[in-house]
Amino acid sequence: MSVRAPGIFLDVNRRIIVALCYVATILVVAEGSGIGAVRRLRTTWYFFILGFAPYVVFALFHHVEALRKRHQYAPLMLFPITLLVPLMVFRQVALTSTIIAKRAYILKTWVMFGVVMCLSFVALPLYFVPLARTATTDREKTGVLFTWLLVVSPIVATLTGIVRSLKDGPALQTSPAITFVAFGFALFARVVQAEMEHISSQLLWSLIFASFDFVTDLAMPYFVLIGGPLRRSLVRFLCRPIRDRDFDTVTAEDTQETCDKQAPVMLLSRLSMTMMSFKSAGRYSMRSLSTFLDVPTQVVQFGYHPIFLRRLSDQVHAYSLIELTVLIFTNLFNITVGQILFPSVRHLLERLGGLGIMVLMEVLFEGALYICLVRSANLPLIKSITEPGVIRMHLLALGICGTAIIIRNLPVYVLMLLTAADENKYQSVSIYEFCPFHSSMFELS
């Protein structure tokens, strides 16, 4: 039985690191604190051993020749980590804590982790990575980015909406849950952007990303809150025919006679009411607009859970931190790879200048978003960020989730950048040829 010793040991070590980060992510999401995560680990450690042992053993199917012939069974090794482990952990959390809606809590957290892992294991390596590697021009990379935004953005919006709808659980669980979703979404898009040959294309797409984030984040509170009036309008619309039908049945014969006798009086009354309504229309419209823009007022009016504002504020902060971090990381990494392959002071200064402009652009849009959400929407962003443990949780979530995603996909992203830098040399190189210790079920043959 032939075994590729260096490859298997490196691959197992990589998978152990990723597994530990994934364990930490699940526990931090469940408890909302580092100390609580350690306490929860004491009662759930056997779940993780049961789930992550097959995930680590999966490397054998890639590096042991006898098992490579049975590669069709390799995906079975991924089911425990993607489906069983989150379900068992969050089920125990729901049963052993003060969570009220236990079934809703288990279902929402399980669906969130399951969908993210399926996207990570299937959609990204099977479709989007090959699509990005075959894109050679900036125009083709633009098509890849548009496809990514159109396909994945609704999924990410749905998953973050699930996180916002969690009424039970610790308040600080929002940041790690959303970071796990948003980091992978932003990383792939920024890697493709960094691959673009012309700095003008990178600046254009940085403007598109910043504008897209600004518009969606600014409209997000109102898209969520508009569901309350829509539900009430729907109920009134469904109930109105019954009331109208009953009224017509009882008073239909008397209505005509009454209207004929009181026509002049009703006409004057309606005229006076119309004049008064015109005078107060402007003031009423302004009051209605200010009331609608006041998100906390809308939250109270339509009966949303009090934790909704906290989760919404944490989501805004998490997205801002992720976008800026991923932008700087991917471009610096691309600049480093380019300088190793083709050293050039002019190219280095040009890329660093472009990175500075992109960072400034991102900061300006985030600042404008912050001002609009605080002044117009009255969102408690300042209060939420000053509470104890919030900044620490944001940084902890970013470190854990970012480490897991980067280490797991680092050879893929490096090969994508190398292919963009030297297409003739790296276009035909497979991921396994480039990095023998990186195992993937789509690289098995």
C-alpha positions as CSV (number, residue, x, y, z in Angstrom):
1,M,0.0,0.0,0.0
2,S,1.6,3.2,-1.2
3,V,1.4,6.3,1.1
4,R,2.6,9.8,0.3
5,A,4.1,10.5,3.7
6,P,5.0,14.2,3.5
7,G,1.7,15.0,1.9
8,I,-0.4,13.1,4.4
9,F,1.2,14.5,7.5
10,L,1.0,18.1,6.2
11,D,-2.6,17.6,5.2
12,V,-3.6,16.1,8.5
13,N,-2.0,19.0,10.4
14,R,-3.8,21.4,8.2
15,R,-7.1,19.7,8.8
16,I,-6.5,19.6,12.6
17,I,-6.0,23.4,12.6
18,V,-9.2,23.9,10.5
19,A,-11.1,21.5,12.7
20,L,-10.0,23.3,15.9
21,C,-11.1,26.7,14.4
22,Y,-14.4,25.2,13.4
23,V,-14.9,23.8,17.0
24,A,-14.1,27.2,18.4
25,T,-16.6,28.9,16.0
26,I,-19.4,26.6,17.0
27,L,-18.7,27.0,20.7
28,V,-18.4,30.8,20.5
29,V,-21.6,31.0,18.5
30,A,-23.4,28.8,21.1
31,E,-22.1,30.7,24.2
32,G,-21.2,34.2,23.0
33,S,-18.0,34.3,25.1
34,G,-14.6,32.6,25.4
35,I,-15.1,31.4,28.9
36,G,-18.5,30.0,28.1
37,A,-17.1,28.2,25.1
38,V,-14.5,26.4,27.3
39,R,-17.2,25.4,29.7
40,R,-19.4,24.1,26.9
41,L,-16.5,22.1,25.5
42,R,-16.4,20.0,28.7
43,T,-19.8,18.6,27.9
44,T,-19.6,18.4,24.1
45,W,-16.1,17.2,23.4
46,Y,-17.3,13.7,22.3
47,F,-19.5,15.3,19.7
48,F,-16.5,16.9,18.1
49,I,-14.4,13.8,18.2
50,L,-17.2,11.8,16.6
51,G,-17.5,14.4,13.9
52,F,-13.9,15.5,13.2
53,A,-12.3,12.1,13.2
54,P,-13.8,11.3,9.8
55,Y,-12.9,14.8,8.6
56,V,-9.2,14.2,9.4
57,V,-9.3,10.6,8.1
58,F,-10.6,12.1,4.8
59,A,-6.9,12.9,4.0
60,L,-6.2,9.2,3.7
61,F,-8.5,8.9,0.6
62,H,-6.3,11.5,-1.1
63,H,-2.8,10.2,-0.2
64,V,-3.2,6.4,0.2
65,E,-3.3,4.7,-3.2
66,A,-5.5,1.9,-2.1
67,L,-8.1,4.3,-0.8
68,R,-7.9,6.6,-3.8
69,K,-9.6,3.9,-5.8
70,R,-12.6,4.2,-3.5
71,H,-12.8,7.9,-3.7
72,Q,-16.6,7.7,-4.3
73,Y,-17.0,7.0,-0.5
74,A,-14.9,10.1,0.5
75,P,-17.8,12.6,0.6
76,L,-19.3,10.4,3.4
77,M,-16.5,11.5,5.6
78,L,-17.8,15.1,5.4
79,F,-21.3,14.5,6.5
80,P,-20.6,14.4,10.3
81,I,-18.8,17.8,10.3
82,T,-21.3,19.5,8.1
83,L,-24.6,18.1,9.5
84,L,-24.3,16.0,12.7
85,V,-21.9,18.1,14.8
86,P,-23.7,21.4,14.6
87,L,-27.1,19.7,15.2
88,M,-25.9,17.8,18.3
89,V,-24.1,20.8,19.8
90,F,-26.9,23.3,19.4
91,R,-29.5,20.7,20.5
92,Q,-27.6,20.3,23.8
93,V,-27.3,24.0,24.2
94,A,-31.1,24.4,23.7
95,L,-32.0,21.6,26.1
96,T,-29.6,22.7,28.9
97,S,-30.2,26.5,28.8
98,T,-33.1,28.9,29.3
99,I,-33.9,29.1,25.6
100,I,-37.7,29.3,25.1
101,A,-38.2,28.5,21.4
102,K,-35.9,25.5,21.4
103,R,-36.9,24.0,18.0
104,A,-36.6,27.4,16.2
105,Y,-33.1,27.9,17.8
106,I,-31.9,24.5,16.8
107,L,-33.2,24.7,13.3
108,K,-31.9,28.2,12.5
109,T,-28.4,27.6,13.8
110,W,-28.2,24.2,12.2
111,V,-29.3,25.5,8.8
112,M,-26.9,28.3,9.0
113,F,-23.8,26.1,9.6
114,G,-25.0,23.4,7.2
115,V,-25.5,25.8,4.2
116,V,-22.2,27.5,4.8
117,M,-20.3,24.2,4.9
118,C,-22.0,23.0,1.8
119,L,-21.1,26.1,-0.1
120,S,-17.5,25.8,1.1
121,F,-17.1,22.2,0.3
122,V,-19.2,22.0,-2.9
123,A,-20.1,25.2,-4.7
124,L,-16.8,27.1,-4.3
125,P,-14.4,24.4,-5.5
126,L,-16.7,22.8,-8.0
127,Y,-17.9,25.8,-9.9
128,F,-16.5,29.2,-8.9
129,V,-12.8,28.4,-8.5
130,P,-12.5,26.8,-11.9
131,L,-14.5,29.6,-13.4
132,A,-12.1,32.2,-11.9
133,R,-9.0,30.3,-13.0
134,T,-10.2,30.1,-16.6
135,A,-11.0,33.9,-16.7
136,T,-7.9,35.5,-18.3
137,T,-9.0,39.1,-19.0
138,D,-10.4,41.7,-16.7
139,R,-13.7,41.5,-18.6
140,E,-14.0,37.8,-17.9
141,K,-13.2,38.3,-14.3
142,T,-15.9,41.0,-14.2
143,G,-18.4,38.3,-15.3
144,V,-17.2,36.0,-12.6
145,L,-17.7,38.7,-10.0
146,F,-21.2,39.5,-11.3
147,T,-22.1,35.8,-11.2
148,W,-20.8,35.5,-7.7
149,L,-22.8,38.5,-6.5
150,L,-26.0,37.4,-8.1
151,V,-25.8,33.8,-7.0
152,V,-24.3,34.0,-3.5
153,S,-25.5,37.4,-2.2
154,P,-29.2,36.2,-1.7
155,I,-27.9,33.2,0.2
156,V,-25.7,35.3,2.4
157,A,-28.5,37.7,3.0
158,T,-30.8,34.9,4.0
159,L,-28.3,33.4,6.4
160,T,-27.6,36.8,8.0
161,G,-31.4,37.3,8.2
162,I,-31.6,34.0,10.1
163,V,-29.0,35.2,12.6
164,R,-30.9,38.5,13.1
165,S,-34.1,36.6,13.8
166,L,-32.6,34.6,16.7
167,K,-34.6,35.7,19.7
168,D,-32.8,33.3,22.1
169,G,-29.2,32.8,22.9
170,P,-26.5,35.2,24.0
171,A,-26.4,38.7,22.4
172,L,-22.7,38.4,21.5
173,Q,-23.2,35.3,19.3
174,T,-24.2,37.5,16.4
175,S,-20.6,38.6,15.4
176,P,-19.1,35.1,15.1
177,A,-22.1,33.7,13.4
178,I,-22.1,36.5,10.8
179,T,-18.4,36.6,10.4
180,F,-18.3,32.9,9.5
181,V,-20.7,33.6,6.7
182,A,-19.4,37.0,5.4
183,F,-15.7,36.3,5.5
184,G,-15.8,33.6,2.9
185,F,-18.2,35.6,0.7
186,A,-15.9,38.7,0.8
187,L,-12.6,36.7,0.4
188,F,-13.3,35.1,-2.9
189,A,-14.6,38.3,-4.5
190,R,-11.6,40.3,-3.3
191,V,-9.2,37.6,-4.5
192,V,-10.7,37.8,-8.0
193,Q,-10.6,41.6,-7.8
194,A,-6.9,41.4,-6.8
195,E,-6.2,39.2,-9.9
196,M,-7.2,41.9,-12.3
197,E,-4.4,43.2,-14.5
198,H,-5.3,46.9,-14.7
199,I,-5.5,49.1,-11.6
200,S,-8.4,50.9,-13.1
201,S,-10.4,47.7,-13.1
202,Q,-9.6,47.1,-9.4
203,L,-10.6,50.6,-8.5
204,L,-13.9,50.3,-10.5
205,W,-14.8,47.1,-8.7
206,S,-13.8,48.5,-5.3
207,L,-16.2,51.3,-6.0
208,I,-18.9,48.8,-7.0
209,F,-18.3,46.7,-3.9
210,A,-18.4,49.8,-1.6
211,S,-21.5,51.1,-3.3
212,F,-23.2,47.7,-3.1
213,D,-22.4,47.3,0.6
214,F,-23.5,50.9,1.3
215,V,-26.9,50.6,-0.5
216,T,-27.7,47.1,1.0
217,D,-26.6,48.0,4.5
218,L,-28.5,51.3,4.4
219,A,-31.7,49.7,3.2
220,M,-31.4,46.6,5.3
221,P,-33.2,47.9,8.4
222,Y,-36.1,49.1,6.4
223,F,-36.4,46.0,4.3
224,V,-36.7,44.1,7.6
225,L,-39.1,46.5,9.2
226,I,-41.4,46.9,6.2
227,G,-42.6,43.4,6.8
228,G,-44.6,44.6,9.7
229,P,-46.9,47.0,7.8
230,L,-47.1,44.5,4.9
231,R,-48.4,41.8,7.2
232,R,-51.0,44.2,8.7
233,S,-52.1,45.4,5.3
234,L,-52.5,41.8,4.2
235,V,-54.6,41.0,7.2
236,R,-56.8,44.1,6.6
237,F,-57.2,43.2,2.9
238,L,-58.3,39.7,3.8
239,C,-60.7,40.7,6.4
240,R,-62.3,43.7,4.6
241,P,-64.6,41.8,2.3
242,I,-66.4,40.2,5.3
243,R,-67.0,43.5,7.0
244,D,-68.2,45.2,3.8
245,R,-70.5,42.4,3.0
246,D,-72.1,42.4,6.4
247,F,-72.5,46.2,6.3
248,D,-74.1,46.1,2.9
249,T,-76.6,43.4,4.0
250,V,-77.9,45.3,7.0
251,T,-78.1,48.9,5.8
252,A,-78.4,48.8,2.0
253,E,-82.1,50.0,1.9
254,D,-81.5,52.9,4.3
255,T,-78.3,54.2,2.7
256,Q,-79.8,55.8,-0.4
257,E,-82.5,57.8,1.5
258,T,-80.0,59.0,4.1
259,C,-77.5,60.2,1.5
260,D,-80.3,62.1,-0.4
261,K,-81.3,64.0,2.7
262,Q,-77.9,64.9,3.9
263,A,-76.2,65.6,0.5
264,P,-75.6,69.4,1.0
265,V,-74.4,69.0,4.5
266,M,-72.0,66.2,3.5
267,L,-70.7,68.2,0.6
268,L,-69.7,71.2,2.8
269,S,-68.2,68.9,5.4
270,R,-66.1,67.1,2.9
271,L,-64.9,70.4,1.4
272,S,-63.8,71.7,4.8
273,M,-62.1,68.5,5.6
274,T,-60.3,68.6,2.2
275,M,-59.0,72.2,2.9
276,M,-57.7,71.2,6.3
277,S,-56.0,68.1,5.0
278,F,-54.2,70.2,2.4
279,K,-52.9,72.5,5.1
280,S,-51.6,69.7,7.3
281,A,-50.4,67.4,4.5
282,G,-46.8,68.7,4.6
283,R,-46.4,68.5,8.3
284,Y,-48.0,65.1,8.4
285,S,-45.8,63.8,5.6
286,M,-42.7,65.0,7.4
287,R,-43.8,63.4,10.7
288,S,-44.6,60.1,8.9
289,L,-41.3,60.1,7.1
290,S,-39.3,60.7,10.3
291,T,-41.3,58.0,12.1
292,F,-40.6,55.5,9.4
293,L,-36.9,56.3,9.3
294,D,-36.7,55.9,13.1
295,V,-35.8,52.2,13.3
296,P,-36.2,51.8,17.1
297,T,-39.7,53.3,16.9
298,Q,-40.6,50.9,14.2
299,V,-39.2,48.0,16.2
300,V,-41.4,48.8,19.2
301,Q,-44.5,49.6,17.0
302,F,-44.4,46.3,15.1
303,G,-43.5,44.1,18.1
304,Y,-40.0,43.0,17.2
305,H,-37.9,41.3,19.9
306,P,-35.7,43.8,21.8
307,I,-32.5,41.9,20.8
308,F,-33.2,42.7,17.2
309,L,-31.5,46.1,17.4
310,R,-28.5,44.6,19.0
311,R,-28.0,42.0,16.4
312,L,-28.6,44.5,13.6
313,S,-25.9,46.8,15.0
314,D,-23.4,44.0,15.5
315,Q,-24.0,42.9,11.9
316,V,-23.1,46.4,10.6
317,H,-19.9,46.5,12.7
318,A,-18.9,42.9,11.7
319,Y,-19.4,43.6,8.0
320,S,-17.4,46.8,8.1
321,L,-14.5,45.1,9.9
322,I,-14.6,42.1,7.5
323,E,-14.7,44.1,4.3
324,L,-11.7,46.3,5.3
325,T,-9.6,43.4,6.6
326,V,-10.2,41.2,3.5
327,L,-9.5,44.2,1.2
328,I,-6.1,44.9,2.7
329,F,-5.2,41.2,3.1
330,T,-5.9,40.1,-0.4
331,N,-4.2,43.0,-2.1
332,L,-1.1,42.9,0.1
333,F,-0.9,39.1,-0.6
334,N,-1.3,39.7,-4.4
335,I,1.4,42.4,-4.3
336,T,3.7,40.1,-2.4
337,V,3.2,37.2,-4.9
338,G,3.7,39.6,-7.9
339,Q,6.9,41.0,-6.5
340,I,8.3,37.5,-5.9
341,L,7.6,36.5,-9.5
342,F,8.3,39.8,-11.2
343,P,10.2,42.3,-9.0
344,S,9.4,45.9,-10.1
345,V,9.5,49.1,-8.1
346,R,7.2,50.8,-10.5
347,H,4.6,48.1,-10.3
348,L,4.9,48.0,-6.5
349,L,4.3,51.7,-6.1
350,E,1.4,51.6,-8.5
351,R,-0.3,48.7,-6.6
352,L,0.4,50.3,-3.2
353,G,-1.1,53.6,-4.4
354,G,-4.1,51.7,-5.8
355,L,-4.6,49.9,-2.5
356,G,-4.4,53.2,-0.6
357,I,-7.2,54.7,-2.8
358,M,-9.3,51.5,-2.4
359,V,-8.9,51.7,1.4
360,L,-9.8,55.4,1.4
361,M,-12.8,54.7,-0.7
362,E,-14.0,51.9,1.6
363,V,-13.5,54.1,4.7
364,L,-15.4,57.0,3.2
365,F,-18.4,54.7,2.3
366,E,-18.3,53.1,5.7
367,G,-18.2,56.5,7.4
368,A,-21.2,57.7,5.3
369,L,-23.1,54.5,6.2
370,Y,-22.3,55.0,9.9
371,I,-23.5,58.6,9.8
372,C,-26.8,57.7,8.0
373,L,-27.6,54.8,10.2
374,V,-27.0,56.8,13.4
375,R,-28.5,60.1,12.4
376,S,-31.4,59.0,10.1
377,A,-32.2,55.5,11.2
378,N,-31.4,56.2,14.9
379,L,-29.6,52.8,15.0
380,P,-27.7,52.3,18.3
381,L,-24.3,51.7,16.7
382,I,-22.4,53.8,19.1
383,K,-24.0,52.3,22.2
384,S,-23.6,48.7,21.0
385,I,-19.9,49.0,20.3
386,T,-19.1,50.5,23.7
387,E,-20.7,47.6,25.7
388,P,-18.3,45.2,27.5
389,G,-16.8,42.4,25.4
390,V,-18.2,43.6,22.0
391,I,-14.9,44.6,20.4
392,R,-13.1,41.6,21.8
393,M,-15.8,39.3,20.4
394,H,-15.5,41.0,16.9
395,L,-11.7,40.5,16.9
396,L,-12.0,36.9,18.2
397,A,-14.6,36.0,15.6
398,L,-12.5,37.5,12.8
399,G,-9.4,35.7,13.9
400,I,-11.0,32.3,14.3
401,C,-13.2,32.3,11.2
402,G,-10.5,34.0,9.1
403,T,-7.9,31.5,10.1
404,A,-10.1,28.5,9.3
405,I,-11.2,29.8,5.9
406,I,-7.7,31.0,4.8
407,I,-5.8,27.9,5.9
408,R,-8.3,25.6,4.3
409,N,-8.3,27.4,1.0
410,L,-4.9,29.0,0.9
411,P,-3.4,26.7,-1.8
412,V,-6.4,27.4,-4.0
413,Y,-6.2,31.2,-3.7
414,V,-2.4,31.2,-4.1
415,L,-2.7,29.2,-7.3
416,M,-5.4,31.6,-8.6
417,L,-3.1,34.5,-8.0
418,L,-0.2,32.7,-9.7
419,T,-2.3,31.9,-12.7
420,A,-3.3,35.5,-13.0
421,A,0.4,36.6,-12.8
422,D,1.8,33.9,-15.2
423,E,-0.9,32.3,-17.2
424,N,1.4,30.3,-19.4
425,K,3.1,28.6,-16.6
426,Y,0.2,27.9,-14.1
427,Q,-2.9,27.7,-16.2
428,S,-2.7,23.9,-16.6
429,V,-1.4,23.1,-13.1
430,S,-3.9,21.3,-10.9
431,I,-4.3,22.1,-7.2
432,Y,-2.8,18.7,-6.2
433,E,0.2,19.2,-8.5
434,F,0.8,22.6,-7.0
435,C,0.2,21.6,-3.4
436,P,0.4,17.8,-2.7
437,F,-0.8,18.2,0.9
438,H,-4.1,19.9,-0.1
439,S,-6.8,17.2,-0.3
440,S,-10.2,17.8,-1.9
441,M,-12.8,15.3,-3.0
442,F,-12.9,17.1,-6.4
443,E,-9.2,16.4,-6.9
444,L,-9.5,12.7,-6.4
445,S,-9.1,10.6,-9.6
